[in-house]
Amino acid sequence: MIYCPKCGTANRRGSRFCNECGAPLPMRTALRCPMCGATNPIGNAYCDKCGARLIPMTVPPFEESGREQAPIKGLSLPTIPLEEKQEQQVEDVAEGVGTEERETEDWLTQLRASTMEEAEEPETTTEPIEPVEIPDWLRDLGPVSVKTQATPGEEQPTTKAPLEEALAVPSPAVGEITERLQELVPAEVPDWLREMAPPEGAPPQAAPPAAEAAPEEAIPATPAPAPAEVPDWLREMAPPEGAPPQAAPPAAKAAPTEVPEWLSGLEAEPAPPSAPTTPAFEGVTPLLPPEPGTGVAEAEGLARAEIPGWLEVLRPRPEATEAPAEEGPLETEGLLEGLRGVIPPTLAIEVPAVRESALSPEISEVSVARAQLLQSLLARPVETPRPTARKRGISMGERAQRWLVAAVLVIAVGGMLMAPLIIPREDIPTLTKPAEAPEAGRRIEFQRLKRMHDVIQDVHAGDAVLVAFEYGPAEAEELNLVAEPILRHLLDQGAHISVVSTRPEGKTVAARLLSGIIASEERYTETQYARSDYRPGGATGVSQLLTNASTPPHTPPELILVLTAQPGPLRWWVEQSRLQARGEGAPAIVAGLSAALEPAASPYLDVSAGQLEGAINGLGGAAAYEMHRGSAGRATQRLNALAVGHIAIVGLMTLGAVLYALGGSRRRKK
Amino acid sequence: MSSLVKRWIPVLLFGTLPGLVVLAGYLIPTSQTLTYFRDCLVEWAVIVAGFAFFLGMFNVLRIHGGRVAHLRKGWLCSLVLLLAALAAWVPSVLPASTTIQKTLDHVTFDYVISPLGASLAALLVFTLALAAFRLLRARGSARGVFFLLVVAVTLLGSTPLANLEWLADIRDWVVNVPGMAGMRGLLLGVALGTVITALRVFVASERPHSEL
């Protein structure tokens, strides 16, 4: 979860903005997109903003020997698989590759910028070496060596054995150079190299493998040449399998004098530069000059070839070779497909803007101690405590608003309720006009009230009336005022009231109200208020209450009065009473409802539906009913307070709207 | 066989069959037998609903009693709840119409339950008034302004204010035209949902009475 720094709301992990207040949420650790620079949560495979891929194919890192690199999730990783690297190291050790050669191989390997997959296809790796790009030092290497070999005073190596060895070991150094030069720059190939090539159309038996010619002189440490590294012309020279080695004289014996001495000198090395196990530049690697002072050529008196500028630039610096090779991941899709290490995503940590400190750069002991403490804390295993939502205090403005609303309501409503105690009732200004005004007669509300009045007026003395008290103490302040004029009307008609309810507290509420009404008038008698029944179960309870009320010895009700502030009980009573009593004998249903329930009761009050004969809603309806009957009661007395309360609330709404509208426009201007 | 005994027979016996009997009792009211069984089943349902109250009360007592017994967090509030439940329960078990029963009932209802209920209702009015005051802060849009206008007209139109009868006319139209249309839609939705749920119970596609 991410907790909003502004309001403290807990938001889902990865959210950018607060769901409550819309404030941007901090992203402490993120991946920065290499394309657009947007920060993305750790774990994103694609950038949320531009859709660029953040985590390409991850490959185990290419590591230097004895150095483990911790994998970093979400970052571009080197490309050489660990298994292949281990195999390569094992092969190197078995071949006894020296450190110098390893060094040379490493930095050349970096130049390849490719994986071992490419190394398995040496032909493809040699493609970048265009023939026209072959430097002069490579072309001139032959004659210079010859001249060097001809220098007097130096020990001349035997020519036969090294030559045979050179041909026996199809060194890519010699073979590949010759082949490449013949194929690519035939016009510039020197004659001494061209003469080494076999004549076209020569029988393959003419050049048996040199390895058979001098097998005892083969250096054990020489790596086994890969089949792909054997030049074609040498392969063609190979005898057919099974052919006796004596069948043809070795070609090497026939051309010892034709091989330049510089080449023989190279072959005379005790440890000839073995070709790398996976050479990228076939034929070039052995001829590359080693490090100054350690080169084999210098030891043999050979002039060190000059490395062309373009190759020298690519030579890594000593410090660069110490760092692990960073090869980007291979892009497998999109425009960058096939490229490697293109703008890898970097781990970004958002650091809040910090002003430059004006403190002196001297580090005190206290600072050192604090730094050590911080370091020790950071070194501990991370136990991320769950951040607690910040307690949101109430600002002074909000507090003032609450007090303002409370004060206005108390003064307005309470003042109107307390006014009759202070000043005579006749002097209190009347804000309302609930009387049966001519203009009120056309209103739907008044028509429903009038129908209800007429239905109750039709009740005769002794008729059973079922009164459902479906409200509790919380709604009693409103619904008691609504029920009172209706119950008085029923008692005036001499009806026999039976109280029922599906709420546990309904029975008590009814007893309190009816006892008060009966006690207030001498003409009312306790016998008019018969029994009270309670059934739980919602609609099922209503069904059973209706069944019981219609079952002897009870008299079936002539009228059902529903008093409620909830839509559920109203629906139960309407549906169950219509279901049980059909046809002409169905009792009429009227309702005394809260003001808030009027929209819910409207469909039942439709004249065509005939489900509710009539209803009054809220204090206004009760006051109108009282006025319709010509006797002002408690509802009429409280109507002024209700009107003032409504006016006060509308005034508060208007004030709040104006204040916040002005505040909003001011914020927008800023 | 096991599935038939464990799942389908109870479902058919206690779910589908009673539902069909009650439904048939309402659809064929002339059949005295069906009506009798219908009334019996409805009465059983009422008894079960009453027993649910007992189970609920027992659960409340068990949870809060355990909290008080082990002095867990909030045990004091639980103790007050238990005492209040006991005080409300005692008058109902005392012999009716006795003086002590009437007194306890009167005190409990008139001085505890009713004032608390009325206070909660008044608090709701205050909360709604405060929300109306701050409405444009949360929804400062045209819809918020329109909502405020509708609320103001409905509030003032509900009161028969002198010389503002035109507000009552507007309020009547709002309640009886768009308000009633919406309410009819809700009622139709409830009715259709009830029918579908009943059918699912009848065919045992839904078994709210069984965990099988």
Interface residues (C-beta under 8 A of the other chain):
Chain A: Q401 R402 L404 V405 A406 L409 T430 L431 T432 K433 P434 A437 E439 A440 R443 I444 E445 G472 P473 A474 E475 A476 E477 E478 P504 E505 T508 R512 R535 P536 G537 G538 T540 G541 S543 Q544 T547 R571 L579 R582 A595 E598 P599 A600 S602 P603 D606 G618 G620 A623 A624 L639 L642 A643 G645 H646 I647 I649 V650 L652 M653 T654 L655 G656 A657 Y660 A661 G664
Chain B: Y26 P29 D39 V42 E43 A45 V46 V48 A49 G50 A52 F53 D105 F109 D110 I113 S114 L116 G117 A118 L120 A121 V125 F126 A129 L130 A132 F133 R134 L135 L136 R137 G140 V145 L148 V151 A152 L155 L156 S158 T159 P160 L161 A162 E165 A168 D169 D172 V175 N176 G179 M180 G182 M183 R184 L187 V190
